[in-house]
Amino acid sequence: MKELVVTIARSLVDYPDEVNVQEEDVDGVTVFTLSVHEEDIGKVIGKNGRVANAIRNVLMAANRNQGKVRLNIAD
């Protein structure tokens, strides 16, 4: 799952080498924290959060039977 987030984020940003994803388990929920270069934050969030929501939907679909998943975008 972590590789999926990295792959999606790297395809969206101008600085793909600065994409970093941390994975942790919090109360049975897998939480991914995505951090990117400061100039790329808007690209992974998108207008009105549409890109971020699309990434979250892909994560939920890929993780359908394995529990809850959450995506945070670090600023």
Residue pairs with C-beta under 8 A, 6 or more apart in sequence:
1 23
1 30
1 32
1 59
1 62
1 63
1 69
2 21
2 23
2 32
4 58
4 59
4 62
5 21
5 32
5 34
5 55
5 59
5 71
6 19
6 21
8 55
8 58
9 16
9 19
9 21
9 34
9 36
9 44
9 55
10 16
10 19
12 40
12 43
12 44
12 51
13 19
13 36
13 37
13 40
13 43
13 44
14 37
14 39
14 40
14 43
15 36
15 37
15 39
15 40
18 36
18 37
18 40
19 34
19 35
19 36
20 34
20 35
20 36
21 32
21 33
21 34
21 35
22 32
22 33
22 35
23 30
23 31
23 32
23 33
24 30
24 31
24 33
25 31
28 67
28 68
29 67
29 68
29 69
29 70
30 63
30 67
30 68
30 69
30 70
31 69
31 70
31 71
31 72
32 59
32 69
32 70
32 71
32 72
33 72
33 73
33 74
34 44
34 71
34 72
34 73
34 74
35 73
35 74
36 43
36 44
36 73
41 73
41 75
43 51
44 51
44 52
44 55
44 73
45 51
45 52
45 73
46 52
46 53
46 54
52 71
52 73
55 71
56 70
56 71
59 69
59 71
60 69
63 69
